[in-house]
Amino acid sequence: MLRRKALGGSVEQTQPDLIIPTGKRKGQAPSVASIYRALAEHEKREAFPGAIEAAGDDFAALQQRDRSATAASHSYSVLLTIWRQLYENRA
C-alpha cells in the first residue's frame, strides 16, 4: 500500500487489491476508511518512533504500581480483620 501511494496511486484504486488475512472479514477487502486509519497510524509511528514503546512501558509501570497498592490495601484489610477477631474473642 505504501509503495502504491508513493507512486501516486489512490487508496480507492488500491482498496480492491487488498485482502484481510484473518478474522471475521477474512478474504474480503478492507474499507477505504480502514485503509486511511492504517495509513494514519503508520504515519504516527514514523513521526514518533519511540512513543509506542514508551507508552507501553508507562502503562506497565502504572499497572505494577496499582498492583502494589492493591496488595498493600489487601494486606492491611486482612490484618485489620484478624485484629478485630482477636479483640472480640478476648472480650
Contacts in CASP RR format, 6 or more apart in sequence:
PFRMAT RR
TARGET T0000
AUTHOR 0000-0000-0000
METHOD contacts of the structure
MODEL  1
MLRRKALGGSVEQTQPDLIIPTGKRKGQAPSVASIYRALAEHEKREAFPG
AIEAAGDDFAALQQRDRSATAASHSYSVLLTIWRQLYENRA
1 11 0 8 1.000
1 14 0 8 1.000
1 18 0 8 1.000
1 35 0 8 1.000
1 38 0 8 1.000
1 39 0 8 1.000
2 39 0 8 1.000
2 42 0 8 1.000
4 13 0 8 1.000
4 14 0 8 1.000
5 11 0 8 1.000
5 14 0 8 1.000
5 39 0 8 1.000
11 32 0 8 1.000
11 35 0 8 1.000
11 36 0 8 1.000
11 39 0 8 1.000
12 32 0 8 1.000
14 35 0 8 1.000
15 29 0 8 1.000
15 30 0 8 1.000
15 31 0 8 1.000
15 32 0 8 1.000
15 35 0 8 1.000
16 29 0 8 1.000
17 29 0 8 1.000
18 29 0 8 1.000
18 30 0 8 1.000
18 35 0 8 1.000
19 27 0 8 1.000
19 28 0 8 1.000
19 29 0 8 1.000
20 26 0 8 1.000
20 27 0 8 1.000
20 28 0 8 1.000
20 29 0 8 1.000
20 30 0 8 1.000
21 27 0 8 1.000
30 38 0 8 1.000
44 51 0 8 1.000
45 51 0 8 1.000
45 52 0 8 1.000
END
